[in-house]
Amino acid sequence: MTKDQSTHSGTYDPQRPVSLAKSLGVLRRGLGDPTIRLSPTEVWFALGTPTGDASLRICKASLNDPAIFQAWGPGAEWAVRYAPDLLGAGDNWSEFDAPEFAAGLPEIVQHTRSLHRDVILPRTNRIFDHLLGAVLEQRVTGIEANYAWRWLIRHKGRPAPGPAPDGLRIAPGASQIATMTRWEWQEARVDQQRARTLRQLAPVARSLEWWAEKPMETSKPGAQPPGTLQAALLSLPGIGAWTVAETLQRSHGATDLISVGDFHLAGFVGQVLTGRRVDDSGMLQLLAPFAPHRQRVIRLLQLSGERKQSFGPRYAPLDHRER
């Protein structure tokens, strides 16, 4: 790594094909997400780190080329140090790809894996940002959640440091969330239940970030032993299994956590694997043989091009102005 007055830089060779778009797209909350700019050969992140704000630029000329990192701001050194985790430095697919395990995978998963050997599960080593986004997505449409995310960042976030693209901004931290008024939450179209959950998270944000750079303990599906990160998150008011999974899939690249309780996921998994919709219990039964790689299976199903059949009216956005 080299350093001058304003820039930290580094390189990383994944020693395997890695697609920026396929792998890092899961970190973007809607196409208008102000915290990220993503293209097939370049990605910009605006992030708050334990050492301060940073802009991180990742360039990768092709799938098999090494990645080049540049970062600016007080948190630049931290951003470059952990940038390899965004490109799968800790994401090992060897067990999943082993012939004995791969042979037991559904045919559609095997086929999709053969077409998408360049996808990895990224790890950001940050928790509060992902908790913020996941809580905003609780019980609302994607349109509503993405609007709230953009509103919070544009009104309560901060400009990214350095020569970042115009409009690139850092998500608000716990101190900004803690001081928001009821009227501001209404402007963001966030109901009081989600706002209360986020206000309650703010005082423990520093403790949560203590976990962010630590390995995530794995356990048997459904078990959450005391003293684990999952158990700590589940102890927080307003945080359930869906929110924990949506957070740790991004912060830790969790390979086995499933977003149980998702409005669409169980129906989608059942439709693709069996031709019929199932509920959460049915989804867990279908995916049980693939632990501890159930999230890898879901990610590949999402890349397969298959879609869940739609029946009935769409879930309509809610009006929170009088709530």
C-alpha positions as CSV (number, residue, x, y, z in Angstrom):
1,M,0.0,0.0,0.0
2,T,1.2,3.5,-0.8
3,K,0.3,6.8,0.7
4,D,0.5,10.5,-0.1
5,Q,-1.1,13.5,1.5
6,S,-4.6,12.7,0.4
7,T,-4.7,9.1,-1.0
8,H,-4.3,5.6,0.2
9,S,-4.0,3.0,-2.5
10,G,-3.6,-0.8,-2.9
11,T,-4.2,-3.8,-5.1
12,Y,-5.7,-7.2,-4.7
13,D,-5.7,-10.2,-7.0
14,P,-8.6,-12.5,-6.2
15,Q,-7.0,-15.3,-8.2
16,R,-10.4,-16.1,-9.7
17,P,-12.9,-14.2,-11.9
18,V,-14.9,-11.6,-9.9
19,S,-17.7,-9.5,-11.4
20,L,-18.1,-6.2,-9.8
21,A,-21.7,-5.8,-11.0
22,K,-22.9,-9.2,-10.0
23,S,-21.1,-9.4,-6.7
24,L,-21.5,-5.8,-5.4
25,G,-24.9,-5.1,-6.7
26,V,-26.5,-6.6,-3.6
27,L,-25.0,-3.6,-1.6
28,R,-26.9,-1.1,-3.6
29,R,-30.4,-0.1,-2.4
30,G,-32.1,0.9,-5.6
31,L,-30.7,2.3,-8.7
32,G,-30.6,5.8,-7.2
33,D,-28.6,4.8,-4.1
34,P,-26.4,7.9,-3.3
35,T,-23.8,5.8,-1.4
36,I,-22.6,3.8,-4.4
37,R,-21.8,4.1,-8.1
38,L,-21.4,0.8,-9.9
39,S,-20.3,-0.2,-13.4
40,P,-18.8,-3.4,-14.8
41,T,-15.2,-2.0,-14.4
42,E,-15.5,0.5,-11.6
43,V,-17.3,1.1,-8.3
44,W,-17.3,4.0,-5.9
45,F,-18.3,3.6,-2.2
46,A,-19.0,6.4,0.2
47,L,-18.7,5.0,3.7
48,G,-18.3,5.9,7.4
49,T,-15.5,3.9,8.9
50,P,-14.3,3.5,12.5
51,T,-11.6,6.0,11.8
52,G,-13.7,8.5,9.8
53,D,-15.4,9.1,6.5
54,A,-14.0,7.7,3.3
55,S,-14.5,7.5,-0.4
56,L,-13.3,4.2,-1.9
57,R,-12.8,3.6,-5.6
58,I,-12.3,0.1,-7.0
59,C,-11.2,-0.4,-10.6
60,K,-11.1,-3.8,-12.3
61,A,-10.5,-3.8,-16.0
62,S,-11.8,-7.4,-16.6
63,L,-13.1,-10.4,-14.6
64,N,-9.7,-11.9,-14.2
65,D,-7.6,-8.7,-13.6
66,P,-6.4,-7.6,-10.2
67,A,-8.4,-4.8,-8.5
68,I,-6.9,-1.4,-7.9
69,F,-8.1,0.5,-4.8
70,Q,-7.9,4.2,-4.1
71,A,-9.4,5.9,-1.1
72,W,-9.7,9.4,0.3
73,G,-10.7,10.9,3.7
74,P,-9.9,10.2,7.3
75,G,-11.0,6.6,6.9
76,A,-9.1,6.0,3.7
77,E,-6.5,3.6,5.3
78,W,-9.3,1.5,6.9
79,A,-11.2,1.4,3.6
80,V,-8.2,0.1,1.6
81,R,-7.2,-2.4,4.3
82,Y,-10.6,-4.1,4.2
83,A,-11.4,-3.5,0.5
84,P,-10.3,-7.1,-0.4
85,D,-13.3,-8.4,1.6
86,L,-15.6,-6.6,-0.8
87,L,-14.1,-8.9,-3.5
88,G,-14.4,-12.1,-1.7
89,A,-11.1,-12.4,0.2
90,G,-12.9,-14.3,2.9
91,D,-15.5,-16.0,0.7
92,N,-14.5,-19.6,0.0
93,W,-16.6,-21.5,-2.5
94,S,-14.4,-24.6,-2.6
95,E,-16.7,-26.7,-0.4
96,F,-19.8,-25.6,-2.4
97,D,-18.0,-26.5,-5.7
98,A,-16.7,-29.8,-4.5
99,P,-18.1,-32.6,-6.6
100,E,-19.7,-34.5,-3.8
101,F,-21.6,-31.3,-2.6
102,A,-22.3,-29.9,-6.1
103,A,-23.8,-33.2,-7.2
104,G,-26.6,-32.8,-4.7
105,L,-27.6,-29.3,-5.7
106,P,-30.7,-28.7,-7.8
107,E,-30.0,-28.8,-11.6
108,I,-30.9,-25.1,-12.0
109,V,-28.4,-24.2,-9.3
110,Q,-25.7,-26.3,-10.9
111,H,-26.4,-24.7,-14.3
112,T,-26.4,-21.2,-12.9
113,R,-23.2,-21.8,-11.0
114,S,-21.5,-22.9,-14.2
115,L,-22.6,-19.6,-15.9
116,H,-21.7,-17.4,-12.9
117,R,-18.4,-18.5,-11.6
118,D,-17.6,-14.8,-11.2
119,V,-20.0,-14.1,-8.3
120,I,-18.9,-13.8,-4.7
121,L,-20.6,-12.8,-1.5
122,P,-19.0,-9.5,-0.4
123,R,-18.3,-8.5,3.2
124,T,-18.3,-4.8,4.1
125,N,-17.2,-5.0,7.8
126,R,-19.8,-2.4,8.7
127,I,-23.1,-3.1,10.5
128,F,-25.1,0.1,11.3
129,D,-25.5,1.2,7.6
130,H,-27.0,-2.2,6.7
131,L,-29.2,-2.3,9.8
132,L,-30.5,1.2,8.8
133,G,-31.3,0.0,5.3
134,A,-32.9,-3.2,6.5
135,V,-35.1,-1.5,9.1
136,L,-36.3,0.9,6.4
137,E,-37.4,-2.1,4.3
138,Q,-39.5,-3.7,7.1
139,R,-43.1,-4.3,6.0
140,V,-43.0,-1.8,3.1
141,T,-42.5,-1.9,-0.7
142,G,-39.1,-1.5,-2.3
143,I,-40.3,1.9,-3.7
144,E,-41.0,3.2,-0.2
145,A,-37.8,1.8,1.3
146,N,-35.6,3.2,-1.4
147,Y,-37.3,6.6,-1.1
148,A,-36.6,6.7,2.6
149,W,-33.0,5.6,2.1
150,R,-32.4,8.4,-0.4
151,W,-34.1,11.0,1.7
152,L,-32.1,10.2,4.8
153,I,-28.8,10.2,2.9
154,R,-29.5,13.5,1.0
155,H,-30.8,15.3,4.1
156,K,-28.9,13.7,7.0
157,G,-25.8,12.2,5.2
158,R,-22.5,13.8,4.3
159,P,-20.7,14.4,1.0
160,A,-18.0,11.8,0.2
161,P,-14.5,13.2,0.6
162,G,-11.9,13.4,-2.2
163,P,-12.5,13.5,-6.0
164,A,-15.7,11.5,-5.7
165,P,-18.5,11.6,-8.3
166,D,-21.1,14.3,-7.9
167,G,-23.8,13.4,-5.5
168,L,-21.9,10.5,-3.8
169,R,-22.8,10.7,-0.1
170,I,-22.3,8.9,3.1
171,A,-25.2,7.4,5.0
172,P,-26.1,9.1,8.3
173,G,-24.6,7.7,11.4
174,A,-26.2,6.9,14.8
175,S,-25.9,10.5,16.1
176,Q,-27.8,11.9,13.1
177,I,-30.5,9.3,13.4
178,A,-30.9,9.8,17.1
179,T,-31.7,13.5,16.7
180,M,-34.3,13.3,13.9
181,T,-37.7,14.8,14.6
182,R,-41.1,13.2,14.0
183,W,-41.7,15.6,11.2
184,E,-38.4,14.6,9.5
185,W,-39.4,11.0,9.7
186,Q,-42.7,11.8,8.1
187,E,-40.9,13.7,5.3
188,A,-38.8,10.6,4.7
189,R,-42.1,8.6,4.6
190,V,-41.0,6.4,7.6
191,D,-43.7,5.3,10.0
192,Q,-43.2,5.8,13.8
193,Q,-42.6,2.1,14.4
194,R,-39.6,1.9,12.1
195,A,-38.4,5.3,13.3
196,R,-38.6,4.1,17.0
197,T,-36.6,1.0,16.1
198,L,-33.9,3.1,14.5
199,R,-33.8,5.6,17.4
200,Q,-33.3,2.6,19.8
201,L,-30.5,1.3,17.7
202,A,-28.5,4.6,17.8
203,P,-27.2,4.2,21.4
204,V,-25.8,0.7,20.8
205,A,-24.3,1.5,17.4
206,R,-20.8,1.7,18.7
207,S,-21.1,-1.7,20.4
208,L,-22.5,-3.2,17.2
209,E,-19.5,-2.0,15.2
210,W,-17.3,-3.8,17.7
211,W,-18.6,-6.9,16.1
212,A,-18.3,-5.8,12.5
213,E,-14.7,-6.8,11.9
214,K,-14.9,-10.0,13.9
215,P,-15.6,-13.5,12.4
216,M,-19.3,-14.4,12.5
217,E,-19.8,-17.7,14.4
218,T,-21.7,-20.3,12.5
219,S,-24.1,-22.7,14.2
220,K,-26.7,-25.2,13.2
221,P,-29.6,-23.6,11.3
222,G,-32.0,-21.9,13.6
223,A,-29.7,-22.0,16.6
224,Q,-28.5,-18.7,18.0
225,P,-26.2,-19.4,21.0
226,P,-25.8,-16.6,23.6
227,G,-22.8,-14.4,23.0
228,T,-23.0,-14.6,19.2
229,L,-23.5,-11.6,16.9
230,Q,-26.9,-13.0,15.8
231,A,-28.1,-13.3,19.4
232,A,-26.9,-9.8,20.1
233,L,-28.9,-8.4,17.2
234,L,-32.0,-10.4,18.0
235,S,-32.0,-9.0,21.5
236,L,-32.6,-5.5,20.1
237,P,-36.2,-4.1,20.0
238,G,-37.7,-4.2,16.6
239,I,-35.0,-6.6,15.2
240,G,-36.0,-10.0,14.0
241,A,-34.6,-12.9,11.9
242,W,-35.3,-11.2,8.6
243,T,-33.5,-8.0,9.6
244,V,-30.5,-9.9,11.0
245,A,-30.2,-11.9,7.8
246,E,-30.4,-8.9,5.5
247,T,-27.8,-7.1,7.6
248,L,-25.2,-10.0,8.0
249,Q,-25.5,-11.0,4.4
250,R,-23.9,-7.7,3.6
251,S,-21.7,-6.9,6.7
252,H,-20.3,-10.4,7.0
253,G,-21.0,-12.1,3.7
254,A,-23.1,-14.7,5.6
255,T,-23.2,-17.9,3.6
256,D,-26.1,-19.6,5.4
257,L,-28.5,-16.9,6.7
258,I,-31.8,-16.8,5.0
259,S,-34.2,-13.8,5.0
260,V,-37.1,-15.7,6.6
261,G,-40.2,-13.6,6.6
262,D,-39.5,-11.9,3.3
263,F,-42.7,-11.0,1.3
264,H,-41.4,-12.7,-1.9
265,L,-38.5,-15.0,-1.1
266,A,-40.3,-18.3,0.0
267,G,-42.7,-18.1,-2.9
268,F,-39.9,-17.5,-5.3
269,V,-37.7,-20.4,-4.0
270,G,-40.6,-22.8,-4.0
271,Q,-41.7,-21.8,-7.5
272,V,-38.2,-22.3,-9.0
273,L,-37.4,-25.5,-7.2
274,T,-40.7,-27.3,-7.2
275,G,-43.0,-25.4,-9.5
276,R,-45.3,-24.2,-6.7
277,R,-45.2,-21.6,-4.0
278,V,-44.3,-22.5,-0.5
279,D,-44.2,-20.7,2.8
280,D,-41.2,-20.0,5.0
281,S,-41.4,-23.5,6.6
282,G,-41.5,-25.1,3.2
283,M,-38.6,-23.0,2.0
284,L,-36.4,-24.0,5.0
285,Q,-37.2,-27.7,4.3
286,L,-36.2,-27.3,0.7
287,L,-32.9,-25.6,1.5
288,A,-32.0,-27.7,4.6
289,P,-29.8,-30.1,2.6
290,F,-27.6,-27.3,1.4
291,A,-26.5,-25.9,4.8
292,P,-24.1,-24.2,5.5
293,H,-24.4,-22.7,2.0
294,R,-28.1,-21.9,1.8
295,Q,-27.5,-18.2,1.0
296,R,-25.2,-19.2,-1.9
297,V,-28.1,-21.3,-3.3
298,I,-30.5,-18.4,-3.0
299,R,-28.1,-16.0,-4.6
300,L,-27.7,-18.4,-7.6
301,L,-31.4,-18.8,-7.9
302,Q,-31.7,-15.0,-8.1
303,L,-29.1,-15.0,-10.9
304,S,-30.9,-17.8,-12.8
305,G,-33.3,-15.5,-14.6
306,E,-36.3,-17.3,-13.2
307,R,-39.1,-15.2,-11.8
308,K,-42.0,-15.9,-9.4
309,Q,-45.4,-15.9,-11.1
310,S,-47.4,-12.9,-10.0
311,F,-51.1,-13.2,-8.9
312,G,-53.4,-10.7,-7.3
313,P,-53.0,-7.0,-6.6
314,R,-49.6,-5.5,-5.8
315,Y,-48.8,-4.3,-2.3
316,A,-49.6,-0.6,-2.4
317,P,-47.3,2.1,-0.8
318,L,-48.6,3.5,2.4
319,D,-49.1,7.2,3.2
320,H,-47.3,8.0,6.5
321,R,-48.0,11.8,6.6
322,E,-50.7,11.4,9.3
323,R,-49.1,8.5,11.2
